[in-house]
Amino acid sequence: MPQDKNPKINTFVLTLSCLDRAGIVAAVSSDIARMGGNIIESAQHRDAEVNQFFMRIAFETAADAPTLSYGLRDTIAHYDIAHELIDASRKPRIIIMVSKFDHAMLHLLYQIRVGWLNAEVVAVVSNHEDSRRTAETEGIPYHVLKVTKENKVEKEAELYELVETTCADLVVLARYMQVLSDDLSEKLAGKVINIHHSFLPSFKGSKPYHQAFDRGVKLIGATCHYVTADLDEGPIIEQETERVTHAMTAEHYVATGRDIESRVLARGVKLHVENRVMMNGHKTVVFS
């Protein structure tokens, strides 16, 4: 049978981590080249404190995923490499969770619409009805889960079932004001991203920007991180700060905070779905 003269070229992203040893880059690169792969992006990092090696490689090839996995098997086994191979053509599936403040969600939806963020939103989940019209306009199923102390276990079970049935790759807490239980956080470890202001632990509770205004804070920031059982203390993906002045009102602080939160969350989600974030204990390695 004649071979296809114009085989389909696929783009894959390979991420790997292992104890640092000589020859890892050469071995992996040689495997990819042997299978007809052309490396289009490569980044690596060594954490000298724990002697851990991290690498991300994007490459083009006519080979399929099973062929690539088989071709990498000896190198993976020899260096005891933890790895993930992703087909870059597949759009990651996202569930967005939101409460009443929808600025971060709206920014995500816009960045998806214009193609900057390559993802598909398969559901919007909220504990309020406020964002239903937005979701329906975008053609996204909208689910209201009104969580209380009495029904938290039941509603989180519904949320987990939704993640499973939609085959969601990531849950994004876009200013969702309910705390996920330790049990759900553990079940979805590495698959939930949150955004919050960076005033913690100084200004807790309601109206943190007003508290910051009252104290004359000069920098406003936001932190995007993975969700763990330790509230707002999961591995950090992205952060940003912006200077504020005495001439600004509390409402200006709030507006500045909304803007930063939206940008930082979008960048964090983009880094995650492009497989640019790797866990390193309580920290992350981010190949931006």
GUTORDREN-614632 format. One record per residue (C-alpha): residue in three letters; x, y, z. Coordinates in steps of 0.5 Angstrom, whole numbers, padded with zeros to 4 digits. Layout:
BEGIN
pt r ALA | x X | y Y | z Z
...
***
This chain:
BEGIN
pt r MET | x 0000 | y 0000 | z 0000
pt r PRO | x 0003 | y 0007 | z -0002
pt r GLN | x 0005 | y 0011 | z 0004
pt r ASP | x 0001 | y 0018 | z 0005
pt r LYS | x 0005 | y 0023 | z 0002
pt r ASN | x 0002 | y 0029 | z 0006
pt r PRO | x 0001 | y 0026 | z 0013
pt r LYS | x -0002 | y 0030 | z 0018
pt r ILE | x 0002 | y 0034 | z 0022
pt r ASN | x 0000 | y 0034 | z 0030
pt r THR | x 0003 | y 0038 | z 0035
pt r PHE | x 0004 | y 0035 | z 0042
pt r VAL | x 0007 | y 0038 | z 0049
pt r LEU | x 0011 | y 0033 | z 0053
pt r THR | x 0012 | y 0035 | z 0060
pt r LEU | x 0017 | y 0031 | z 0065
pt r SER | x 0020 | y 0031 | z 0072
pt r CYS | x 0025 | y 0027 | z 0075
pt r LEU | x 0032 | y 0027 | z 0079
pt r ASP | x 0037 | y 0031 | z 0075
pt r ARG | x 0042 | y 0026 | z 0071
pt r ALA | x 0047 | y 0027 | z 0065
pt r GLY | x 0044 | y 0026 | z 0059
pt r ILE | x 0036 | y 0027 | z 0060
pt r VAL | x 0035 | y 0032 | z 0055
pt r ALA | x 0040 | y 0029 | z 0050
pt r ALA | x 0036 | y 0022 | z 0050
pt r VAL | x 0029 | y 0025 | z 0050
pt r SER | x 0031 | y 0030 | z 0044
pt r SER | x 0034 | y 0024 | z 0040
pt r ASP | x 0027 | y 0020 | z 0042
pt r ILE | x 0023 | y 0025 | z 0039
pt r ALA | x 0028 | y 0026 | z 0033
pt r ARG | x 0028 | y 0019 | z 0031
pt r MET | x 0020 | y 0019 | z 0031
pt r GLY | x 0020 | y 0024 | z 0026
pt r GLY | x 0019 | y 0030 | z 0031
pt r ASN | x 0021 | y 0037 | z 0030
pt r ILE | x 0022 | y 0041 | z 0037
pt r ILE | x 0019 | y 0048 | z 0036
pt r GLU | x 0019 | y 0050 | z 0044
pt r SER | x 0024 | y 0047 | z 0049
pt r ALA | x 0025 | y 0050 | z 0056
pt r GLN | x 0028 | y 0046 | z 0062
pt r HIS | x 0030 | y 0048 | z 0070
pt r ARG | x 0034 | y 0044 | z 0075
pt r ASP | x 0032 | y 0045 | z 0082
pt r ALA | x 0039 | y 0045 | z 0086
pt r GLU | x 0036 | y 0044 | z 0093
pt r VAL | x 0032 | y 0038 | z 0091
pt r ASN | x 0036 | y 0036 | z 0085
pt r GLN | x 0030 | y 0035 | z 0081
pt r PHE | x 0029 | y 0036 | z 0074
pt r PHE | x 0024 | y 0039 | z 0070
pt r MET | x 0023 | y 0040 | z 0062
pt r ARG | x 0017 | y 0042 | z 0057
pt r ILE | x 0018 | y 0040 | z 0050
pt r ALA | x 0013 | y 0042 | z 0044
pt r PHE | x 0014 | y 0039 | z 0038
pt r GLU | x 0011 | y 0037 | z 0031
pt r THR | x 0010 | y 0030 | z 0028
pt r ALA | x 0006 | y 0025 | z 0024
pt r ALA | x 0006 | y 0020 | z 0029
pt r ASP | x 0000 | y 0019 | z 0034
pt r ALA | x 0000 | y 0019 | z 0041
pt r PRO | x 0001 | y 0011 | z 0042
pt r THR | x 0007 | y 0011 | z 0038
pt r LEU | x 0010 | y 0017 | z 0041
pt r SER | x 0009 | y 0014 | z 0048
pt r TYR | x 0012 | y 0007 | z 0046
pt r GLY | x 0018 | y 0010 | z 0043
pt r LEU | x 0019 | y 0014 | z 0049
pt r ARG | x 0019 | y 0008 | z 0054
pt r ASP | x 0026 | y 0006 | z 0055
pt r THR | x 0028 | y 0013 | z 0056
pt r ILE | x 0022 | y 0014 | z 0061
pt r ALA | x 0024 | y 0008 | z 0065
pt r HIS | x 0032 | y 0009 | z 0065
pt r TYR | x 0031 | y 0016 | z 0068
pt r ASP | x 0025 | y 0014 | z 0072
pt r ILE | x 0021 | y 0020 | z 0069
pt r ALA | x 0014 | y 0022 | z 0071
pt r HIS | x 0011 | y 0025 | z 0065
pt r GLU | x 0005 | y 0027 | z 0061
pt r LEU | x 0004 | y 0027 | z 0054
pt r ILE | x -0001 | y 0032 | z 0051
pt r ASP | x -0004 | y 0033 | z 0044
pt r ALA | x -0004 | y 0040 | z 0043
pt r SER | x -0010 | y 0040 | z 0038
pt r ARG | x -0015 | y 0038 | z 0044
pt r LYS | x -0018 | y 0044 | z 0047
pt r PRO | x -0018 | y 0043 | z 0055
pt r ARG | x -0025 | y 0043 | z 0058
pt r ILE | x -0027 | y 0048 | z 0063
pt r ILE | x -0032 | y 0049 | z 0069
pt r ILE | x -0032 | y 0056 | z 0071
pt r MET | x -0035 | y 0057 | z 0078
pt r VAL | x -0038 | y 0064 | z 0080
pt r SER | x -0042 | y 0068 | z 0085
pt r LYS | x -0044 | y 0075 | z 0084
pt r PHE | x -0038 | y 0078 | z 0082
pt r ASP | x -0037 | y 0076 | z 0075
pt r HIS | x -0031 | y 0081 | z 0072
pt r ALA | x -0026 | y 0075 | z 0072
pt r MET | x -0031 | y 0070 | z 0069
pt r LEU | x -0033 | y 0075 | z 0063
pt r HIS | x -0025 | y 0076 | z 0062
pt r LEU | x -0024 | y 0069 | z 0061
pt r LEU | x -0030 | y 0068 | z 0056
pt r TYR | x -0028 | y 0074 | z 0052
pt r GLN | x -0021 | y 0071 | z 0052
pt r ILE | x -0024 | y 0065 | z 0049
pt r ARG | x -0028 | y 0068 | z 0044
pt r VAL | x -0022 | y 0072 | z 0041
pt r GLY | x -0018 | y 0066 | z 0041
pt r TRP | x -0012 | y 0068 | z 0046
pt r LEU | x -0015 | y 0062 | z 0051
pt r ASN | x -0015 | y 0056 | z 0047
pt r ALA | x -0021 | y 0052 | z 0052
pt r GLU | x -0028 | y 0050 | z 0052
pt r VAL | x -0033 | y 0052 | z 0057
pt r VAL | x -0037 | y 0046 | z 0059
pt r ALA | x -0041 | y 0049 | z 0064
pt r VAL | x -0042 | y 0055 | z 0069
pt r VAL | x -0043 | y 0053 | z 0076
pt r SER | x -0046 | y 0059 | z 0081
pt r ASN | x -0049 | y 0059 | z 0088
pt r HIS | x -0053 | y 0065 | z 0085
pt r GLU | x -0058 | y 0066 | z 0079
pt r ASP | x -0054 | y 0073 | z 0077
pt r SER | x -0050 | y 0070 | z 0071
pt r ARG | x -0055 | y 0066 | z 0068
pt r ARG | x -0056 | y 0070 | z 0062
pt r THR | x -0049 | y 0071 | z 0061
pt r ALA | x -0048 | y 0064 | z 0060
pt r GLU | x -0054 | y 0063 | z 0056
pt r THR | x -0052 | y 0068 | z 0051
pt r GLU | x -0045 | y 0064 | z 0050
pt r GLY | x -0049 | y 0058 | z 0050
pt r ILE | x -0046 | y 0055 | z 0056
pt r PRO | x -0050 | y 0050 | z 0061
pt r TYR | x -0052 | y 0054 | z 0067
pt r HIS | x -0052 | y 0050 | z 0074
pt r VAL | x -0054 | y 0053 | z 0080
pt r LEU | x -0052 | y 0050 | z 0087
pt r LYS | x -0054 | y 0053 | z 0093
pt r VAL | x -0049 | y 0051 | z 0098
pt r THR | x -0051 | y 0051 | z 0105
pt r LYS | x -0048 | y 0048 | z 0112
pt r GLU | x -0053 | y 0043 | z 0112
pt r ASN | x -0053 | y 0041 | z 0104
pt r LYS | x -0045 | y 0042 | z 0103
pt r VAL | x -0044 | y 0035 | z 0102
pt r GLU | x -0050 | y 0033 | z 0097
pt r LYS | x -0048 | y 0040 | z 0093
pt r GLU | x -0041 | y 0038 | z 0092
pt r ALA | x -0043 | y 0031 | z 0090
pt r GLU | x -0047 | y 0034 | z 0085
pt r LEU | x -0041 | y 0038 | z 0083
pt r TYR | x -0036 | y 0033 | z 0083
pt r GLU | x -0041 | y 0029 | z 0078
pt r LEU | x -0041 | y 0035 | z 0074
pt r VAL | x -0034 | y 0035 | z 0073
pt r GLU | x -0034 | y 0027 | z 0071
pt r THR | x -0040 | y 0027 | z 0066
pt r THR | x -0037 | y 0033 | z 0063
pt r CYS | x -0030 | y 0030 | z 0063
pt r ALA | x -0028 | y 0037 | z 0065
pt r ASP | x -0020 | y 0038 | z 0065
pt r LEU | x -0020 | y 0044 | z 0070
pt r VAL | x -0025 | y 0048 | z 0075
pt r VAL | x -0024 | y 0055 | z 0075
pt r LEU | x -0026 | y 0059 | z 0081
pt r ALA | x -0027 | y 0066 | z 0078
pt r ARG | x -0029 | y 0069 | z 0085
pt r TYR | x -0033 | y 0064 | z 0087
pt r MET | x -0034 | y 0065 | z 0094
pt r GLN | x -0036 | y 0058 | z 0097
pt r VAL | x -0030 | y 0054 | z 0100
pt r LEU | x -0029 | y 0048 | z 0097
pt r SER | x -0029 | y 0042 | z 0103
pt r ASP | x -0022 | y 0038 | z 0104
pt r ASP | x -0025 | y 0032 | z 0101
pt r LEU | x -0027 | y 0035 | z 0094
pt r SER | x -0020 | y 0039 | z 0094
pt r GLU | x -0016 | y 0033 | z 0095
pt r LYS | x -0021 | y 0029 | z 0089
pt r LEU | x -0019 | y 0035 | z 0085
pt r ALA | x -0012 | y 0036 | z 0086
pt r GLY | x -0009 | y 0040 | z 0081
pt r LYS | x -0015 | y 0041 | z 0077
pt r VAL | x -0018 | y 0047 | z 0081
pt r ILE | x -0015 | y 0054 | z 0080
pt r ASN | x -0017 | y 0060 | z 0085
pt r ILE | x -0016 | y 0068 | z 0084
pt r HIS | x -0016 | y 0072 | z 0090
pt r HIS | x -0013 | y 0079 | z 0092
pt r SER | x -0006 | y 0079 | z 0095
pt r PHE | x -0008 | y 0082 | z 0102
pt r LEU | x -0008 | y 0076 | z 0106
pt r PRO | x -0007 | y 0075 | z 0111
pt r SER | x -0007 | y 0082 | z 0113
pt r PHE | x -0014 | y 0084 | z 0111
pt r LYS | x -0019 | y 0078 | z 0112
pt r GLY | x -0027 | y 0078 | z 0111
pt r SER | x -0031 | y 0082 | z 0107
pt r LYS | x -0029 | y 0089 | z 0104
pt r PRO | x -0022 | y 0087 | z 0104
pt r TYR | x -0020 | y 0093 | z 0099
pt r HIS | x -0024 | y 0098 | z 0103
pt r GLN | x -0020 | y 0095 | z 0109
pt r ALA | x -0013 | y 0096 | z 0105
pt r PHE | x -0016 | y 0104 | z 0103
pt r ASP | x -0017 | y 0105 | z 0111
pt r ARG | x -0010 | y 0103 | z 0112
pt r GLY | x -0007 | y 0107 | z 0106
pt r VAL | x -0004 | y 0101 | z 0103
pt r LYS | x 0000 | y 0103 | z 0097
pt r LEU | x 0000 | y 0096 | z 0093
pt r ILE | x -0006 | y 0092 | z 0090
pt r GLY | x -0005 | y 0085 | z 0088
pt r ALA | x -0008 | y 0079 | z 0086
pt r THR | x -0006 | y 0071 | z 0087
pt r CYS | x -0008 | y 0065 | z 0082
pt r HIS | x -0006 | y 0059 | z 0085
pt r TYR | x -0008 | y 0051 | z 0086
pt r VAL | x -0014 | y 0050 | z 0091
pt r THR | x -0011 | y 0045 | z 0096
pt r ALA | x -0014 | y 0044 | z 0103
pt r ASP | x -0010 | y 0049 | z 0106
pt r LEU | x -0015 | y 0055 | z 0104
pt r ASP | x -0011 | y 0060 | z 0100
pt r GLU | x -0005 | y 0057 | z 0101
pt r GLY | x -0004 | y 0052 | z 0095
pt r PRO | x 0002 | y 0053 | z 0090
pt r ILE | x 0002 | y 0059 | z 0086
pt r ILE | x 0002 | y 0060 | z 0079
pt r GLU | x 0001 | y 0067 | z 0077
pt r GLN | x 0001 | y 0074 | z 0081
pt r GLU | x 0001 | y 0081 | z 0080
pt r THR | x 0001 | y 0088 | z 0083
pt r GLU | x -0001 | y 0095 | z 0082
pt r ARG | x 0001 | y 0102 | z 0085
pt r VAL | x -0005 | y 0106 | z 0088
pt r THR | x -0004 | y 0113 | z 0091
pt r HIS | x -0007 | y 0117 | z 0097
pt r ALA | x -0011 | y 0121 | z 0091
pt r MET | x -0015 | y 0115 | z 0090
pt r THR | x -0022 | y 0113 | z 0093
pt r ALA | x -0024 | y 0106 | z 0096
pt r GLU | x -0028 | y 0105 | z 0090
pt r HIS | x -0022 | y 0106 | z 0086
pt r TYR | x -0018 | y 0101 | z 0090
pt r VAL | x -0024 | y 0096 | z 0088
pt r ALA | x -0024 | y 0097 | z 0081
pt r THR | x -0016 | y 0097 | z 0081
pt r GLY | x -0017 | y 0090 | z 0084
pt r ARG | x -0022 | y 0087 | z 0079
pt r ASP | x -0018 | y 0089 | z 0073
pt r ILE | x -0012 | y 0085 | z 0076
pt r GLU | x -0016 | y 0079 | z 0079
pt r SER | x -0019 | y 0078 | z 0072
pt r ARG | x -0012 | y 0079 | z 0068
pt r VAL | x -0008 | y 0074 | z 0073
pt r LEU | x -0013 | y 0069 | z 0073
pt r ALA | x -0014 | y 0069 | z 0065
pt r ARG | x -0006 | y 0068 | z 0065
pt r GLY | x -0006 | y 0063 | z 0070
pt r VAL | x -0011 | y 0059 | z 0067
pt r LYS | x -0007 | y 0060 | z 0060
pt r LEU | x -0001 | y 0057 | z 0063
pt r HIS | x -0005 | y 0051 | z 0066
pt r VAL | x -0008 | y 0049 | z 0060
pt r GLU | x -0002 | y 0050 | z 0055
pt r ASN | x 0002 | y 0045 | z 0060
pt r ARG | x 0007 | y 0050 | z 0062
pt r VAL | x 0006 | y 0049 | z 0070
pt r MET | x 0009 | y 0044 | z 0074
pt r MET | x 0008 | y 0042 | z 0081
pt r ASN | x 0015 | y 0042 | z 0085
pt r GLY | x 0013 | y 0041 | z 0092
pt r HIS | x 0009 | y 0047 | z 0095
pt r LYS | x 0011 | y 0051 | z 0089
pt r THR | x 0011 | y 0051 | z 0082
pt r VAL | x 0015 | y 0051 | z 0076
pt r VAL | x 0012 | y 0056 | z 0071
pt r PHE | x 0015 | y 0055 | z 0063
pt r SER | x 0012 | y 0062 | z 0061
***
